[in-house]
Amino acid sequence: MDLDDDERLKNVFWADPRSRVAYQYFGDVVTFDTTYLTNRYGMPFAPFVGVNHHGQSILLGAGLISSEDTETFVWLFQTWL
């Protein structure tokens, strides 16, 4: 979680243990795309998606971000790594 100066939630990244293991096996191809303000809070959803050995998409992690500026994407990708 990333908090602002007032300790309010700014950005969130999530990856469960199953997603982390899937990344070890299927991390050769990772796509990233943000959907635009489709949730209740107007925050872009940012999924990290891979492809398994059956050609199926699998979720490797996801974030809800406050904006699409450089600082936010740097935080998201550093957290992802």
Distance bins in CASP14 RR format, pairs under 12 A and 6 or more apart:
PFRMAT RR
TARGET T0000
AUTHOR 0000-0000-0000
RMODE 2
METHOD distances of the structure
MODEL  1
1 7 0 0 0 0 0 1 0 0 0 0 0
1 8 0 0 0 0 0 1 0 0 0 0 0
1 9 1 0 0 1 0 0 0 0 0 0 0
1 10 0 0 0 0 1 0 0 0 0 0 0
1 11 1 0 0 1 0 0 0 0 0 0 0
1 12 1 0 1 0 0 0 0 0 0 0 0
1 13 1 0 0 1 0 0 0 0 0 0 0
1 14 0 0 0 0 1 0 0 0 0 0 0
1 63 0 0 0 0 0 1 0 0 0 0 0
1 64 0 0 0 0 0 1 0 0 0 0 0
1 65 0 0 0 0 0 1 0 0 0 0 0
1 66 0 0 0 0 0 1 0 0 0 0 0
1 75 0 0 0 0 0 1 0 0 0 0 0
1 76 0 0 0 0 0 1 0 0 0 0 0
1 79 0 0 0 0 1 0 0 0 0 0 0
2 8 0 0 0 0 0 1 0 0 0 0 0
2 9 1 0 0 1 0 0 0 0 0 0 0
2 10 1 0 1 0 0 0 0 0 0 0 0
2 11 1 1 0 0 0 0 0 0 0 0 0
2 12 1 0 0 1 0 0 0 0 0 0 0
2 13 0 0 0 0 1 0 0 0 0 0 0
2 63 0 0 0 0 0 1 0 0 0 0 0
2 64 0 0 0 0 0 1 0 0 0 0 0
2 65 0 0 0 0 1 0 0 0 0 0 0
2 66 0 0 0 0 1 0 0 0 0 0 0
2 67 0 0 0 0 0 1 0 0 0 0 0
2 71 0 0 0 0 1 0 0 0 0 0 0
2 72 0 0 0 0 1 0 0 0 0 0 0
2 73 0 0 0 0 0 1 0 0 0 0 0
2 74 0 0 0 0 0 1 0 0 0 0 0
2 75 1 0 1 0 0 0 0 0 0 0 0
2 76 0 0 0 0 1 0 0 0 0 0 0
2 78 0 0 0 0 0 1 0 0 0 0 0
2 79 1 0 0 1 0 0 0 0 0 0 0
3 9 1 0 0 1 0 0 0 0 0 0 0
3 10 1 0 1 0 0 0 0 0 0 0 0
3 11 0 0 0 0 1 0 0 0 0 0 0
3 12 0 0 0 0 0 1 0 0 0 0 0
3 66 0 0 0 0 0 1 0 0 0 0 0
3 75 0 0 0 0 0 1 0 0 0 0 0
4 10 1 0 1 0 0 0 0 0 0 0 0
4 11 0 0 0 0 1 0 0 0 0 0 0
4 66 0 0 0 0 1 0 0 0 0 0 0
4 67 0 0 0 0 0 1 0 0 0 0 0
4 71 0 0 0 0 0 1 0 0 0 0 0
4 72 0 0 0 0 0 1 0 0 0 0 0
4 75 0 0 0 0 0 1 0 0 0 0 0
8 66 0 0 0 0 1 0 0 0 0 0 0
9 41 0 0 0 0 1 0 0 0 0 0 0
9 43 0 0 0 0 1 0 0 0 0 0 0
9 63 0 0 0 0 0 1 0 0 0 0 0
9 64 0 0 0 0 1 0 0 0 0 0 0
9 65 0 0 0 0 0 1 0 0 0 0 0
9 66 0 0 0 0 1 0 0 0 0 0 0
10 41 0 0 0 0 0 1 0 0 0 0 0
10 43 0 0 0 0 1 0 0 0 0 0 0
10 63 0 0 0 0 0 1 0 0 0 0 0
10 64 0 0 0 0 1 0 0 0 0 0 0
10 65 0 0 0 0 1 0 0 0 0 0 0
10 66 1 0 1 0 0 0 0 0 0 0 0
10 67 0 0 0 0 1 0 0 0 0 0 0
10 69 0 0 0 0 0 1 0 0 0 0 0
10 71 0 0 0 0 0 1 0 0 0 0 0
10 72 0 0 0 0 1 0 0 0 0 0 0
10 75 0 0 0 0 1 0 0 0 0 0 0
10 76 0 0 0 0 0 1 0 0 0 0 0
11 41 0 0 0 0 0 1 0 0 0 0 0
11 43 0 0 0 0 1 0 0 0 0 0 0
11 44 0 0 0 0 1 0 0 0 0 0 0
11 45 0 0 0 0 0 1 0 0 0 0 0
11 46 0 0 0 0 1 0 0 0 0 0 0
11 62 0 0 0 0 0 1 0 0 0 0 0
11 63 1 0 0 1 0 0 0 0 0 0 0
11 64 1 0 0 1 0 0 0 0 0 0 0
11 65 1 0 1 0 0 0 0 0 0 0 0
11 66 1 0 1 0 0 0 0 0 0 0 0
11 67 0 0 0 0 1 0 0 0 0 0 0
11 68 0 0 0 0 0 1 0 0 0 0 0
11 69 0 0 0 0 0 1 0 0 0 0 0
11 71 0 0 0 0 1 0 0 0 0 0 0
11 72 1 0 0 1 0 0 0 0 0 0 0
11 73 0 0 0 0 1 0 0 0 0 0 0
11 74 0 0 0 0 0 1 0 0 0 0 0
11 75 1 0 0 1 0 0 0 0 0 0 0
11 76 1 0 0 1 0 0 0 0 0 0 0
11 77 0 0 0 0 0 1 0 0 0 0 0
11 78 0 0 0 0 0 1 0 0 0 0 0
11 79 0 0 0 0 1 0 0 0 0 0 0
11 80 0 0 0 0 0 1 0 0 0 0 0
12 39 0 0 0 0 0 1 0 0 0 0 0
12 41 0 0 0 0 0 1 0 0 0 0 0
12 43 0 0 0 0 1 0 0 0 0 0 0
12 44 0 0 0 0 0 1 0 0 0 0 0
12 45 0 0 0 0 0 1 0 0 0 0 0
12 46 0 0 0 0 1 0 0 0 0 0 0
12 61 0 0 0 0 0 1 0 0 0 0 0
12 62 0 0 0 0 1 0 0 0 0 0 0
12 63 1 0 1 0 0 0 0 0 0 0 0
12 64 1 0 1 0 0 0 0 0 0 0 0
12 65 0 0 0 0 1 0 0 0 0 0 0
12 66 0 0 0 0 1 0 0 0 0 0 0
12 72 0 0 0 0 0 1 0 0 0 0 0
12 75 0 0 0 0 0 1 0 0 0 0 0
12 76 0 0 0 0 1 0 0 0 0 0 0
12 79 0 0 0 0 1 0 0 0 0 0 0
13 19 0 0 0 0 0 1 0 0 0 0 0
13 45 0 0 0 0 0 1 0 0 0 0 0
13 46 0 0 0 0 1 0 0 0 0 0 0
13 47 0 0 0 0 0 1 0 0 0 0 0
13 48 0 0 0 0 1 0 0 0 0 0 0
13 60 0 0 0 0 0 1 0 0 0 0 0
13 61 1 0 0 1 0 0 0 0 0 0 0
13 62 1 0 0 1 0 0 0 0 0 0 0
13 63 1 0 1 0 0 0 0 0 0 0 0
13 64 0 0 0 0 1 0 0 0 0 0 0
13 65 0 0 0 0 1 0 0 0 0 0 0
13 72 0 0 0 0 0 1 0 0 0 0 0
13 73 0 0 0 0 0 1 0 0 0 0 0
13 75 0 0 0 0 1 0 0 0 0 0 0
13 76 1 0 0 1 0 0 0 0 0 0 0
13 77 0 0 0 0 1 0 0 0 0 0 0
13 78 0 0 0 0 1 0 0 0 0 0 0
13 79 1 0 1 0 0 0 0 0 0 0 0
13 80 1 0 0 1 0 0 0 0 0 0 0
13 81 0 0 0 0 0 1 0 0 0 0 0
14 20 0 0 0 0 0 1 0 0 0 0 0
14 45 0 0 0 0 0 1 0 0 0 0 0
14 46 0 0 0 0 0 1 0 0 0 0 0
14 47 0 0 0 0 1 0 0 0 0 0 0
14 48 0 0 0 0 0 1 0 0 0 0 0
14 59 0 0 0 0 1 0 0 0 0 0 0
14 60 0 0 0 0 0 1 0 0 0 0 0
14 61 1 0 0 1 0 0 0 0 0 0 0
14 62 1 0 1 0 0 0 0 0 0 0 0
14 63 1 0 0 1 0 0 0 0 0 0 0
14 64 0 0 0 0 1 0 0 0 0 0 0
14 65 0 0 0 0 0 1 0 0 0 0 0
14 76 0 0 0 0 0 1 0 0 0 0 0
14 79 0 0 0 0 1 0 0 0 0 0 0
14 80 0 0 0 0 0 1 0 0 0 0 0
15 21 0 0 0 0 0 1 0 0 0 0 0
15 22 0 0 0 0 1 0 0 0 0 0 0
15 23 1 0 0 1 0 0 0 0 0 0 0
15 24 0 0 0 0 0 1 0 0 0 0 0
15 30 0 0 0 0 0 1 0 0 0 0 0
15 47 0 0 0 0 0 1 0 0 0 0 0
15 48 1 0 0 1 0 0 0 0 0 0 0
15 58 0 0 0 0 0 1 0 0 0 0 0
15 59 0 0 0 0 1 0 0 0 0 0 0
15 60 1 0 0 1 0 0 0 0 0 0 0
15 61 1 0 1 0 0 0 0 0 0 0 0
15 62 1 0 0 1 0 0 0 0 0 0 0
15 63 0 0 0 0 1 0 0 0 0 0 0
15 76 0 0 0 0 0 1 0 0 0 0 0
15 79 0 0 0 0 1 0 0 0 0 0 0
15 80 1 0 0 1 0 0 0 0 0 0 0
15 81 0 0 0 0 0 1 0 0 0 0 0
16 22 0 0 0 0 1 0 0 0 0 0 0
16 23 0 0 0 0 0 1 0 0 0 0 0
16 58 0 0 0 0 0 1 0 0 0 0 0
16 59 0 0 0 0 1 0 0 0 0 0 0
16 60 0 0 0 0 0 1 0 0 0 0 0
16 61 0 0 0 0 1 0 0 0 0 0 0
16 62 0 0 0 0 1 0 0 0 0 0 0
17 23 0 0 0 0 0 1 0 0 0 0 0
17 24 0 0 0 0 0 1 0 0 0 0 0
17 60 0 0 0 0 0 1 0 0 0 0 0
17 61 0 0 0 0 0 1 0 0 0 0 0
18 24 0 0 0 0 0 1 0 0 0 0 0
18 25 0 0 0 0 0 1 0 0 0 0 0
18 26 0 0 0 0 0 1 0 0 0 0 0
18 58 0 0 0 0 1 0 0 0 0 0 0
18 59 0 0 0 0 1 0 0 0 0 0 0
18 60 0 0 0 0 1 0 0 0 0 0 0
18 61 0 0 0 0 0 1 0 0 0 0 0
19 25 0 0 0 0 0 1 0 0 0 0 0
19 26 0 0 0 0 0 1 0 0 0 0 0
19 27 0 0 0 0 0 1 0 0 0 0 0
19 30 0 0 0 0 0 1 0 0 0 0 0
19 47 0 0 0 0 0 1 0 0 0 0 0
19 48 0 0 0 0 1 0 0 0 0 0 0
19 49 0 0 0 0 0 1 0 0 0 0 0
19 50 0 0 0 0 1 0 0 0 0 0 0
19 52 0 0 0 0 0 1 0 0 0 0 0
19 58 1 0 0 1 0 0 0 0 0 0 0
19 59 1 0 1 0 0 0 0 0 0 0 0
19 60 1 0 1 0 0 0 0 0 0 0 0
19 61 1 0 1 0 0 0 0 0 0 0 0
19 62 0 0 0 0 1 0 0 0 0 0 0
19 63 0 0 0 0 0 1 0 0 0 0 0
19 80 0 0 0 0 0 1 0 0 0 0 0
20 26 0 0 0 0 0 1 0 0 0 0 0
20 27 0 0 0 0 0 1 0 0 0 0 0
20 48 0 0 0 0 0 1 0 0 0 0 0
20 58 0 0 0 0 0 1 0 0 0 0 0
20 59 0 0 0 0 0 1 0 0 0 0 0
20 60 0 0 0 0 1 0 0 0 0 0 0
20 61 0 0 0 0 1 0 0 0 0 0 0
20 80 0 0 0 0 0 1 0 0 0 0 0
21 27 0 0 0 0 0 1 0 0 0 0 0
21 52 0 0 0 0 0 1 0 0 0 0 0
21 58 0 0 0 0 0 1 0 0 0 0 0
21 60 0 0 0 0 1 0 0 0 0 0 0
22 28 0 0 0 0 0 1 0 0 0 0 0
22 29 0 0 0 0 0 1 0 0 0 0 0
22 30 0 0 0 0 0 1 0 0 0 0 0
22 48 0 0 0 0 0 1 0 0 0 0 0
22 49 0 0 0 0 0 1 0 0 0 0 0
22 50 1 0 0 1 0 0 0 0 0 0 0
22 51 0 0 0 0 0 1 0 0 0 0 0
22 52 1 0 0 1 0 0 0 0 0 0 0
22 53 0 0 0 0 0 1 0 0 0 0 0
22 56 0 0 0 0 0 1 0 0 0 0 0
22 57 0 0 0 0 0 1 0 0 0 0 0
22 58 1 0 1 0 0 0 0 0 0 0 0
22 59 0 0 0 0 1 0 0 0 0 0 0
22 60 1 0 0 1 0 0 0 0 0 0 0
22 61 0 0 0 0 1 0 0 0 0 0 0
23 29 0 0 0 0 0 1 0 0 0 0 0
23 30 1 0 0 1 0 0 0 0 0 0 0
23 48 0 0 0 0 1 0 0 0 0 0 0
23 49 0 0 0 0 0 1 0 0 0 0 0
23 50 0 0 0 0 1 0 0 0 0 0 0
23 51 0 0 0 0 0 1 0 0 0 0 0
23 52 0 0 0 0 0 1 0 0 0 0 0
23 58 0 0 0 0 1 0 0 0 0 0 0
23 59 0 0 0 0 0 1 0 0 0 0 0
23 60 1 0 1 0 0 0 0 0 0 0 0
23 61 0 0 0 0 1 0 0 0 0 0 0
23 80 0 0 0 0 1 0 0 0 0 0 0
23 81 0 0 0 0 0 1 0 0 0 0 0
24 50 0 0 0 0 0 1 0 0 0 0 0
24 58 0 0 0 0 0 1 0 0 0 0 0
24 60 0 0 0 0 0 1 0 0 0 0 0
25 50 0 0 0 0 0 1 0 0 0 0 0
25 51 0 0 0 0 0 1 0 0 0 0 0
25 52 1 0 0 1 0 0 0 0 0 0 0
25 53 0 0 0 0 1 0 0 0 0 0 0
25 54 0 0 0 0 0 1 0 0 0 0 0
25 58 0 0 0 0 1 0 0 0 0 0 0
25 60 0 0 0 0 0 1 0 0 0 0 0
26 48 0 0 0 0 0 1 0 0 0 0 0
26 49 0 0 0 0 0 1 0 0 0 0 0
26 50 1 0 1 0 0 0 0 0 0 0 0
26 51 1 0 0 1 0 0 0 0 0 0 0
26 52 1 0 1 0 0 0 0 0 0 0 0
26 53 1 0 0 1 0 0 0 0 0 0 0
26 54 0 0 0 0 0 1 0 0 0 0 0
26 55 0 0 0 0 1 0 0 0 0 0 0
26 56 0 0 0 0 1 0 0 0 0 0 0
26 57 0 0 0 0 0 1 0 0 0 0 0
26 58 1 0 0 1 0 0 0 0 0 0 0
26 59 0 0 0 0 0 1 0 0 0 0 0
26 60 1 0 0 1 0 0 0 0 0 0 0
27 48 0 0 0 0 1 0 0 0 0 0 0
27 49 0 0 0 0 0 1 0 0 0 0 0
27 50 1 0 0 1 0 0 0 0 0 0 0
27 51 0 0 0 0 1 0 0 0 0 0 0
27 52 0 0 0 0 1 0 0 0 0 0 0
27 53 0 0 0 0 0 1 0 0 0 0 0
27 58 0 0 0 0 1 0 0 0 0 0 0
27 60 1 0 0 1 0 0 0 0 0 0 0
27 61 0 0 0 0 0 1 0 0 0 0 0
27 80 0 0 0 0 0 1 0 0 0 0 0
28 50 0 0 0 0 1 0 0 0 0 0 0
28 51 0 0 0 0 1 0 0 0 0 0 0
28 52 0 0 0 0 0 1 0 0 0 0 0
28 53 0 0 0 0 0 1 0 0 0 0 0
28 55 0 0 0 0 0 1 0 0 0 0 0
28 60 0 0 0 0 0 1 0 0 0 0 0
29 48 0 0 0 0 0 1 0 0 0 0 0
29 49 0 0 0 0 1 0 0 0 0 0 0
29 50 1 0 1 0 0 0 0 0 0 0 0
29 51 1 0 1 0 0 0 0 0 0 0 0
29 52 0 0 0 0 1 0 0 0 0 0 0
29 53 0 0 0 0 0 1 0 0 0 0 0
29 55 0 0 0 0 1 0 0 0 0 0 0
29 56 0 0 0 0 0 1 0 0 0 0 0
29 57 0 0 0 0 1 0 0 0 0 0 0
29 58 0 0 0 0 0 1 0 0 0 0 0
29 60 0 0 0 0 0 1 0 0 0 0 0
30 47 0 0 0 0 0 1 0 0 0 0 0
30 48 1 0 1 0 0 0 0 0 0 0 0
30 49 1 0 0 1 0 0 0 0 0 0 0
30 50 1 0 1 0 0 0 0 0 0 0 0
30 51 0 0 0 0 1 0 0 0 0 0 0
30 57 0 0 0 0 0 1 0 0 0 0 0
30 58 0 0 0 0 0 1 0 0 0 0 0
30 59 0 0 0 0 0 1 0 0 0 0 0
30 60 1 0 0 1 0 0 0 0 0 0 0
30 61 0 0 0 0 1 0 0 0 0 0 0
30 77 0 0 0 0 0 1 0 0 0 0 0
30 80 0 0 0 0 1 0 0 0 0 0 0
30 81 0 0 0 0 0 1 0 0 0 0 0
31 46 0 0 0 0 0 1 0 0 0 0 0
31 47 0 0 0 0 1 0 0 0 0 0 0
31 48 1 0 0 1 0 0 0 0 0 0 0
31 49 1 0 1 0 0 0 0 0 0 0 0
31 50 1 0 0 1 0 0 0 0 0 0 0
31 51 0 0 0 0 1 0 0 0 0 0 0
31 57 0 0 0 0 1 0 0 0 0 0 0
31 58 0 0 0 0 0 1 0 0 0 0 0
31 59 0 0 0 0 0 1 0 0 0 0 0
31 60 0 0 0 0 1 0 0 0 0 0 0
31 61 0 0 0 0 0 1 0 0 0 0 0
32 44 0 0 0 0 0 1 0 0 0 0 0
32 45 0 0 0 0 0 1 0 0 0 0 0
32 46 1 0 0 1 0 0 0 0 0 0 0
32 47 1 0 0 1 0 0 0 0 0 0 0
32 48 1 0 1 0 0 0 0 0 0 0 0
32 49 1 0 0 1 0 0 0 0 0 0 0
32 50 0 0 0 0 1 0 0 0 0 0 0
32 59 0 0 0 0 0 1 0 0 0 0 0
32 60 0 0 0 0 1 0 0 0 0 0 0
32 61 0 0 0 0 1 0 0 0 0 0 0
32 62 0 0 0 0 0 1 0 0 0 0 0
32 63 0 0 0 0 0 1 0 0 0 0 0
32 65 0 0 0 0 0 1 0 0 0 0 0
32 73 0 0 0 0 1 0 0 0 0 0 0
32 76 0 0 0 0 1 0 0 0 0 0 0
32 77 0 0 0 0 1 0 0 0 0 0 0
32 80 0 0 0 0 1 0 0 0 0 0 0
33 44 0 0 0 0 1 0 0 0 0 0 0
33 45 0 0 0 0 1 0 0 0 0 0 0
33 46 1 0 0 1 0 0 0 0 0 0 0
33 47 1 0 0 1 0 0 0 0 0 0 0
33 48 0 0 0 0 1 0 0 0 0 0 0
33 49 0 0 0 0 1 0 0 0 0 0 0
33 50 0 0 0 0 0 1 0 0 0 0 0
33 57 0 0 0 0 0 1 0 0 0 0 0
33 62 0 0 0 0 0 1 0 0 0 0 0
33 63 0 0 0 0 0 1 0 0 0 0 0
33 68 0 0 0 0 0 1 0 0 0 0 0
34 42 0 0 0 0 0 1 0 0 0 0 0
34 43 0 0 0 0 1 0 0 0 0 0 0
34 44 1 0 1 0 0 0 0 0 0 0 0
34 45 1 0 0 1 0 0 0 0 0 0 0
34 46 1 0 1 0 0 0 0 0 0 0 0
34 47 0 0 0 0 1 0 0 0 0 0 0
34 48 0 0 0 0 0 1 0 0 0 0 0
34 62 0 0 0 0 0 1 0 0 0 0 0
34 63 0 0 0 0 1 0 0 0 0 0 0
34 64 0 0 0 0 0 1 0 0 0 0 0
34 65 1 0 0 1 0 0 0 0 0 0 0
34 66 0 0 0 0 0 1 0 0 0 0 0
34 67 0 0 0 0 0 1 0 0 0 0 0
34 68 1 0 0 1 0 0 0 0 0 0 0
34 72 0 0 0 0 0 1 0 0 0 0 0
34 73 0 0 0 0 1 0 0 0 0 0 0
34 76 0 0 0 0 1 0 0 0 0 0 0
35 42 0 0 0 0 0 1 0 0 0 0 0
35 43 0 0 0 0 1 0 0 0 0 0 0
35 44 1 0 0 1 0 0 0 0 0 0 0
35 45 1 0 1 0 0 0 0 0 0 0 0
35 46 0 0 0 0 1 0 0 0 0 0 0
35 47 0 0 0 0 1 0 0 0 0 0 0
35 49 0 0 0 0 0 1 0 0 0 0 0
35 62 0 0 0 0 0 1 0 0 0 0 0
35 63 0 0 0 0 0 1 0 0 0 0 0
35 64 0 0 0 0 0 1 0 0 0 0 0
35 65 0 0 0 0 0 1 0 0 0 0 0
35 68 0 0 0 0 0 1 0 0 0 0 0
36 42 0 0 0 0 1 0 0 0 0 0 0
36 43 0 0 0 0 0 1 0 0 0 0 0
36 44 1 0 0 1 0 0 0 0 0 0 0
36 45 0 0 0 0 1 0 0 0 0 0 0
36 46 0 0 0 0 0 1 0 0 0 0 0
36 65 0 0 0 0 0 1 0 0 0 0 0
36 67 0 0 0 0 0 1 0 0 0 0 0
36 68 0 0 0 0 1 0 0 0 0 0 0
37 43 1 0 0 1 0 0 0 0 0 0 0
37 44 1 0 0 1 0 0 0 0 0 0 0
37 45 0 0 0 0 1 0 0 0 0 0 0
37 64 0 0 0 0 0 1 0 0 0 0 0
37 65 0 0 0 0 0 1 0 0 0 0 0
37 66 0 0 0 0 0 1 0 0 0 0 0
37 67 0 0 0 0 0 1 0 0 0 0 0
37 68 0 0 0 0 1 0 0 0 0 0 0
38 44 0 0 0 0 1 0 0 0 0 0 0
38 45 1 0 0 1 0 0 0 0 0 0 0
38 46 0 0 0 0 0 1 0 0 0 0 0
38 64 0 0 0 0 0 1 0 0 0 0 0
39 45 1 0 0 1 0 0 0 0 0 0 0
39 46 0 0 0 0 0 1 0 0 0 0 0
39 62 0 0 0 0 0 1 0 0 0 0 0
39 63 0 0 0 0 0 1 0 0 0 0 0
39 64 1 0 0 1 0 0 0 0 0 0 0
39 65 0 0 0 0 0 1 0 0 0 0 0
40 64 0 0 0 0 0 1 0 0 0 0 0
41 64 1 0 0 1 0 0 0 0 0 0 0
41 65 0 0 0 0 0 1 0 0 0 0 0
41 66 0 0 0 0 1 0 0 0 0 0 0
42 64 0 0 0 0 1 0 0 0 0 0 0
42 65 0 0 0 0 0 1 0 0 0 0 0
42 66 0 0 0 0 1 0 0 0 0 0 0
42 67 0 0 0 0 0 1 0 0 0 0 0
42 68 0 0 0 0 0 1 0 0 0 0 0
43 62 0 0 0 0 0 1 0 0 0 0 0
43 63 0 0 0 0 1 0 0 0 0 0 0
43 64 1 0 1 0 0 0 0 0 0 0 0
43 65 1 0 0 1 0 0 0 0 0 0 0
43 66 1 0 0 1 0 0 0 0 0 0 0
43 67 0 0 0 0 1 0 0 0 0 0 0
43 68 0 0 0 0 0 1 0 0 0 0 0
43 72 0 0 0 0 0 1 0 0 0 0 0
44 62 0 0 0 0 0 1 0 0 0 0 0
44 63 0 0 0 0 1 0 0 0 0 0 0
44 64 1 0 0 1 0 0 0 0 0 0 0
44 65 1 0 1 0 0 0 0 0 0 0 0
44 66 0 0 0 0 1 0 0 0 0 0 0
44 67 1 0 0 1 0 0 0 0 0 0 0
44 68 1 0 1 0 0 0 0 0 0 0 0
44 69 0 0 0 0 0 1 0 0 0 0 0
44 72 0 0 0 0 1 0 0 0 0 0 0
44 73 0 0 0 0 0 1 0 0 0 0 0
44 76 0 0 0 0 0 1 0 0 0 0 0
45 59 0 0 0 0 0 1 0 0 0 0 0
45 61 0 0 0 0 0 1 0 0 0 0 0
45 62 1 0 0 1 0 0 0 0 0 0 0
45 63 1 0 0 1 0 0 0 0 0 0 0
45 64 1 0 0 1 0 0 0 0 0 0 0
45 65 0 0 0 0 1 0 0 0 0 0 0
45 68 0 0 0 0 0 1 0 0 0 0 0
45 76 0 0 0 0 0 1 0 0 0 0 0
46 59 0 0 0 0 0 1 0 0 0 0 0
46 60 0 0 0 0 0 1 0 0 0 0 0
46 61 0 0 0 0 1 0 0 0 0 0 0
46 62 1 0 0 1 0 0 0 0 0 0 0
46 63 1 0 1 0 0 0 0 0 0 0 0
46 64 1 0 0 1 0 0 0 0 0 0 0
46 65 1 0 1 0 0 0 0 0 0 0 0
46 66 0 0 0 0 0 1 0 0 0 0 0
46 67 0 0 0 0 0 1 0 0 0 0 0
46 68 0 0 0 0 1 0 0 0 0 0 0
46 72 0 0 0 0 1 0 0 0 0 0 0
46 73 0 0 0 0 1 0 0 0 0 0 0
46 75 0 0 0 0 0 1 0 0 0 0 0
46 76 1 0 0 1 0 0 0 0 0 0 0
46 77 0 0 0 0 1 0 0 0 0 0 0
46 79 0 0 0 0 0 1 0 0 0 0 0
46 80 0 0 0 0 1 0 0 0 0 0 0
47 57 0 0 0 0 1 0 0 0 0 0 0
47 58 0 0 0 0 0 1 0 0 0 0 0
47 59 1 0 0 1 0 0 0 0 0 0 0
47 60 0 0 0 0 1 0 0 0 0 0 0
47 61 1 0 0 1 0 0 0 0 0 0 0
47 62 1 0 1 0 0 0 0 0 0 0 0
47 63 1 0 0 1 0 0 0 0 0 0 0
47 64 0 0 0 0 0 1 0 0 0 0 0
47 65 0 0 0 0 0 1 0 0 0 0 0
47 76 0 0 0 0 0 1 0 0 0 0 0
47 80 0 0 0 0 0 1 0 0 0 0 0
48 57 0 0 0 0 0 1 0 0 0 0 0
48 58 0 0 0 0 1 0 0 0 0 0 0
48 59 1 0 0 1 0 0 0 0 0 0 0
48 60 1 0 1 0 0 0 0 0 0 0 0
48 61 1 0 1 0 0 0 0 0 0 0 0
48 62 1 0 0 1 0 0 0 0 0 0 0
48 63 0 0 0 0 1 0 0 0 0 0 0
48 76 0 0 0 0 1 0 0 0 0 0 0
48 77 0 0 0 0 1 0 0 0 0 0 0
48 79 0 0 0 0 0 1 0 0 0 0 0
48 80 1 0 0 1 0 0 0 0 0 0 0
48 81 0 0 0 0 0 1 0 0 0 0 0
49 55 0 0 0 0 0 1 0 0 0 0 0
49 56 0 0 0 0 0 1 0 0 0 0 0
49 57 1 0 1 0 0 0 0 0 0 0 0
49 58 1 0 0 1 0 0 0 0 0 0 0
49 59 1 0 0 1 0 0 0 0 0 0 0
49 60 1 0 0 1 0 0 0 0 0 0 0
49 61 0 0 0 0 1 0 0 0 0 0 0
49 62 0 0 0 0 1 0 0 0 0 0 0
50 56 0 0 0 0 1 0 0 0 0 0 0
50 57 1 0 0 1 0 0 0 0 0 0 0
50 58 1 0 1 0 0 0 0 0 0 0 0
50 59 1 0 0 1 0 0 0 0 0 0 0
50 60 1 0 1 0 0 0 0 0 0 0 0
50 61 0 0 0 0 1 0 0 0 0 0 0
51 57 1 0 0 1 0 0 0 0 0 0 0
51 58 1 0 0 1 0 0 0 0 0 0 0
51 59 0 0 0 0 0 1 0 0 0 0 0
51 60 0 0 0 0 0 1 0 0 0 0 0
52 58 1 0 1 0 0 0 0 0 0 0 0
52 59 0 0 0 0 0 1 0 0 0 0 0
52 60 0 0 0 0 0 1 0 0 0 0 0
60 80 0 0 0 0 1 0 0 0 0 0 0
61 76 0 0 0 0 0 1 0 0 0 0 0
61 77 0 0 0 0 0 1 0 0 0 0 0
61 79 0 0 0 0 0 1 0 0 0 0 0
61 80 1 0 0 1 0 0 0 0 0 0 0
61 81 0 0 0 0 0 1 0 0 0 0 0
62 76 0 0 0 0 0 1 0 0 0 0 0
62 79 0 0 0 0 0 1 0 0 0 0 0
62 80 0 0 0 0 1 0 0 0 0 0 0
63 72 0 0 0 0 0 1 0 0 0 0 0
63 73 0 0 0 0 0 1 0 0 0 0 0
63 75 0 0 0 0 0 1 0 0 0 0 0
63 76 1 0 0 1 0 0 0 0 0 0 0
63 77 0 0 0 0 0 1 0 0 0 0 0
63 79 0 0 0 0 1 0 0 0 0 0 0
63 80 0 0 0 0 1 0 0 0 0 0 0
64 72 0 0 0 0 0 1 0 0 0 0 0
64 76 0 0 0 0 1 0 0 0 0 0 0
65 71 0 0 0 0 0 1 0 0 0 0 0
65 72 1 0 1 0 0 0 0 0 0 0 0
65 73 1 0 0 1 0 0 0 0 0 0 0
65 74 0 0 0 0 0 1 0 0 0 0 0
65 75 0 0 0 0 1 0 0 0 0 0 0
65 76 1 0 0 1 0 0 0 0 0 0 0
65 77 0 0 0 0 0 1 0 0 0 0 0
65 79 0 0 0 0 0 1 0 0 0 0 0
65 80 0 0 0 0 0 1 0 0 0 0 0
66 72 1 0 0 1 0 0 0 0 0 0 0
66 73 0 0 0 0 0 1 0 0 0 0 0
66 75 0 0 0 0 1 0 0 0 0 0 0
66 76 0 0 0 0 0 1 0 0 0 0 0
67 73 0 0 0 0 1 0 0 0 0 0 0
67 75 0 0 0 0 0 1 0 0 0 0 0
67 76 0 0 0 0 0 1 0 0 0 0 0
68 74 0 0 0 0 0 1 0 0 0 0 0
68 75 0 0 0 0 0 1 0 0 0 0 0
68 76 0 0 0 0 1 0 0 0 0 0 0
69 75 0 0 0 0 0 1 0 0 0 0 0
69 76 0 0 0 0 0 1 0 0 0 0 0
70 76 0 0 0 0 0 1 0 0 0 0 0
70 77 0 0 0 0 0 1 0 0 0 0 0
71 77 0 0 0 0 0 1 0 0 0 0 0
71 78 0 0 0 0 0 1 0 0 0 0 0
72 78 0 0 0 0 0 1 0 0 0 0 0
72 79 0 0 0 0 0 1 0 0 0 0 0
73 79 0 0 0 0 0 1 0 0 0 0 0
73 80 0 0 0 0 0 1 0 0 0 0 0
74 80 0 0 0 0 0 1 0 0 0 0 0
74 81 0 0 0 0 0 1 0 0 0 0 0
75 81 0 0 0 0 0 1 0 0 0 0 0
END
